[in-house]
Amino acid sequence: MFEKIGDLARHYEELEQEMSDPAILSDQDRYKKVMKARSDLEPLVETYRRYLKVRKDLEDSRQLLAEEEDPEMKTLLKDEIAVSEIRLPELEKELKLLLLPKDPNDERNVILEIRAGAGGEEAALFAADVYRMYARYADSRHWKFETMEYNESGIGGMSKVTCMISGRGVYSSMKYESGVHRVQRVPKTESGGRIHTSTCTVAIMPEAEDVDVKIDMNDCRFDVFRASGNGGQCVNTTDSAVRLTHIPTGIVVSCQDEKSQLKNRDKALKVLRARLYDLELKKKQEKEAAERRSQIGSGDRSEKIRTYNFPQGRVTDHRINMNLYKIDAVMDGDLTEFIDALTAADQAEKLSRLE
């Protein structure tokens, strides 16, 4: 491991020298690539340098202790050695984590899709609650949250909603949310006070760029229609909504939240591109089935990942057997504990395969 880190540290120094080269400075594309490569290596190299310093300090302190005769100095040196002996394995673990292969999609924005599942009107109400939960979580992270497509249902429910979440590291936090979310509660529509179980499905797809997915516009059919639901002036009075059909795959995307037909068309293409990219990712994951099974949450939409039990005030994540008795806070967007725990579990699993 340390041989590999040493090679990467030397490469980091080479990149630093390149950045001061006038030839590189005059080529902006090349300069950006070098700067990004250096930035990607910086956390690893800085941690490695701290590791080397602590290791050297430990060796020096042990040598001084062997030569020291003064009792007071010996006590001080023993304290320094104890601190270094604790810090050294901590830094080793940090280095191992930094060496783990990064998910190339971690820094991407995401397309979020929520669909009501089993449970009729109660499932649609729960889908609307989950939608609000993610909107509030995005707001707490200072991410941009845009609703792109929605199908209202009955008394405030949603049969389907599609959103875009934009910001720094969105996919790295949200990628563990794909799957079936289950609710257990007494529905508003239940007069007898019985607890019902309903579900909704969540899909988290990284936003794809033009270079990731090439779309042949000859394979696309666009239809326009009048937007429905809540909207401002002109939204419901002009044919501004767009329905995009991708003929080869049969994927249909509707977008109606903008007053401009052109803006709705652009957003529909973003959703289509993300869905096509997601299909390619799923194919790749299926080829790497063994690795996929060992991951914390495969992202499979059929996998039951979380239960929200309102009578008990409990939220359970089934992948890591984690229970939080703070359902109101979770439904208000406080997902940090779950996401941190899922990230840590995923890292631990990957580390165990390296050892």
N, C-alpha and C positions, 0 to 999 in steps of 0.2 A: 504493500500500500504506500509506504513512504517513498519508495523508488518512483512510483507513478506521480506522487505529489511533488517530488523534487523536479521531475521533468516538466510538470505543469508550471511550477514556480519559475523555472528557467525560461519557459515560453512566455510567461507574463512579463519578465524583464525584457525579452526581445520585443514584445509588443510595445512596451513603454519607450524603447529606443526608436521603434518605427514611427511612433506618434510625433517625434520631434524631427523626423526626416522631411526636408522641404518638398521632396517629390511626393510624399504621402499627403502632406498638407495641401498641395495643389490639386489633388484628386479627391473630391468630396465623398464620392461613393466608397472609395477604398478607405478613406479616413474613418467614415462611419462604421465600416465593417471591423476595422482594427480597434476602434474605440469600444464597440459592443463586445468584441472578443475579450478585451482587457477588463471591461466591466463585469463580464460573466465570471472571470477567474478571480477577481479582486477579493470576494469574501473568503474563498479557499486559501489564497496566498496570505492574507492578513492573519487568518486563524493559524496557518502553518508557522508563520513567523512568531506568533505568540507561543505556540507549542515549543518551538526551538528555544525560545528565551527561557521558558519555565523549566525545560529539561536541562539547559545549561546551568541555570540558577540552582537546581536541585543537585547536580553533580558538584558544583563549586561548594555548596553548603555542606555536603557530605564530606568533601575533602577537608574543608576547614574544621569540621567537627572532629575528625580523626586527629588533627594536629593541635586543636585548642585544649588548653589546660584550665583556663579560667571558668569556674562553675556558672557564673552569670552569663557569659558569652555562649557557653554550651547550651544553656536553656533557651536563649534566643535563637540559636541555630537549629535546635530541635523543633521549635515552633515554626520556623521558616520551612524546614523539611516537611513537616506535617501538612502545611498548607499546600506546598508544591505537589506532594504525593496525592492529595485530593484533586487538585486542579488538572494534573496531567491526564488522567483517564477521561475527565470531562472534555478536555480539548480533543482527545483521540476520538471520542464519540462524535463531537461536532464535525471533525474532519471526515469521518465515515459518512455522515449525513450529507455533507457538501459534495462528496464523491458520487452519491447516488445519481443515476441518470435523471435528468430533469424532463418533465412532461413538456413537450414543445408547445402545447396549447395553454400552459398555465397563465400566461400573460394576456390571453385573448378575452375579448368581450364574449357574452353568451346570449344565445336565444333560449328563452325559458318557455316551455309549453306545459300547461296544466289542463288535464281533461278529467271531468267527472267520471267516476267508475261505477261500481255496484252500489245501489242504494237509492236510486231515483232522485227525487227532489232534494233529499238530505245530502246526497253525494255532490250535487251542484252547489249547495250552500257551503259545504266543506271546501270544495274547490275554490270558492270565492274567499273563504277564510285563509286558505293557503296562499292565494294570490296576494292578499293584504300582508300576510306574514313576510313574504319575500320582499314586497315593496318597502316595508318598514326596515327590514334587515339591510337592504340596499341603501336606504336613507341614512342608517347609522354608520355605514361605511363611506358615505359621501359619493356613492355611485349614481350614475344617471339611470333612471328606470322609465322606460317608454313602453306603453301598451300599444301593440300593433294590430291585434285582431282579438275580438271577443264575441262570444255568443252567450247572451243573457238567457237565464232560465227561471221562469216562475217568480218566486218572491225573493228576489235579490241574489239568486244563485248564478253560477256560470257553468255552462256545459263544456266550454273550452275557452282558453285565453292564451294568447301568445305575446310575449314581451321581449324587449332587448334590454340587457343590463350592461352598461358600459363603465369602465373604470380600470384602475390598476389591479392586476391579479385577480380579476373576477372569476375566471374559470378555476383557478387553483383552489378557491374557497368553495365554489358552488358545485364542483364536479361530483361530490359525494351525495348530492341531493336527488339524483335520478332514481326512480323506482316507484313502488306503490306506497302511498301514505294512507294509513287506516285511522278512522276516528270511531270512538265509542262514546256515545252521549245520547241524551234524550232530545230528539229533534223538535224544532219549533212546531212542526206539523203533527206531533204526537200528543194526543189528548189524554192517553192512559198512563203517561209517565214511564213508559218502557224504554230501556236503553237499546238503541239500534247500532249496528256496525255498518259503516259505509267506507268507501275508498275513493281516492283520486290518484291519477298517475302524473308523475312529474318527469319531464325530459329536459336535460341540460345539454345544450349543443354548443360547441365553440363556434364563434363567428368565423366564417371562412372568407378568405380574400380571393380576388380574381385569379391569382396565381395558383391557388389551391384547387379550385373547381372552375373548369371552363364550361360555360353554358352556351349551347347553340340556340340562338333566339328562334331559329326555325322549329325547334322542338317545343316552343312555348306558345300557349294560347292565352290571350288576355281578354277578359270580359269586364265591362264596367256596369255598375249598378248603383242604386241610391243607398247611401248609408242608413243604418237603423240604430236605434238606441239613443242614449243621451249624446247631445252634441251642440255646438254653438251655431251661430247663424251660418247658413249655407251648407253645413255638413250634411243635413238631412234633406236638402232641397235641390241638390245637383247630383249628377251621376259621377261622383268623385271616387267612390269605392272601387277597388280593383280585385278581381278574382284571377289568379294565375294558375294555369294547369300545365304541368310538365308532362308532356305526352309519353315519353319513354318509360317513366316510372309511375305515372298516374298520380303524382303528388299534387295536391291542390292547396293553394295558399290564398287567403283573403286578407285584405288590409283596408281599413276604412277610417282610421283615426285622424288622418290629415284632410284638410279641405281641398288640397291639390291632388288631382288624379296622378300627376307625374311623381309626386312625393310618395303616394301610396304604392305606385308601381315600383319605385326604387326599394321601398321597404319590403315589398313582397319578394323581390329578387334576392334580398339579403336573407330572408327566411328560407327560400328555396335553396340557396347556396349552402346555408348551414345544414339543412336536412340532407342534401346530397353528400356533404363532407362527413356528416355523422354516419351515413350509410357506409362510406369507405372506411371510417374508423372501426365500425362494427365488424366489417369483413376482415380487417387486419387483426382485430382482437380474437376472432374465431380461429384464425390461423395460429394464434399464440394462446391456445386454450389453457394450457397448463399454467402459464403466468397469470392469465385472467382469473382462474379459479382461486389463486392465492392472494389476489388483491382484495382490499377492504371495499366491498361493494363493486360489482362488476359494471354498474351503470345500466344493467338490464332493467327495462321498464316493467317486467313481470315480477321482479324481486320485491317482496314486502320488506321495506327498510325501517319503517317507523310507525308506532302506534300512539295516538293522542287520546288518552283516557280521561275524559272530563270529570266523571263522578269521583275518581281518585286523585284528580289534579296531577296526573302523571303522564310524562312523555317518555317512551322507551325506544331506543335505537337498537334494533335486533342484531345488527352486524357486530356490535361491540358489547352487547348486553349492558347498556348504560341507561339508567333511569334518572330522570330529573323531575322533582315534584314542584314544578313552577310553570304549569301549563299556560297561565295567563301571560307570563313574561315571554315564553317561547312563541305563543301566537301573536305577541306584539313585536316579534322580530328578533328576540334575544336568542340567536342560534350559535353564538360564539363557542360555548362550552362543547356542544356537539361537534362542530366543525373542527375545533382544535383537537378533540379526542380522536376523531376519525383520521385526521392528518397524522397524528402521532402513531396511531395503530398501523396505518399504512406504511409509515417510515420504519417502524419496528419490524414489520413483516419483511420488508425489502432488505433491511440490515441483516436479518437472520439468514437470508439466502446468500448474503455475501460472506458470512462467517463460516 
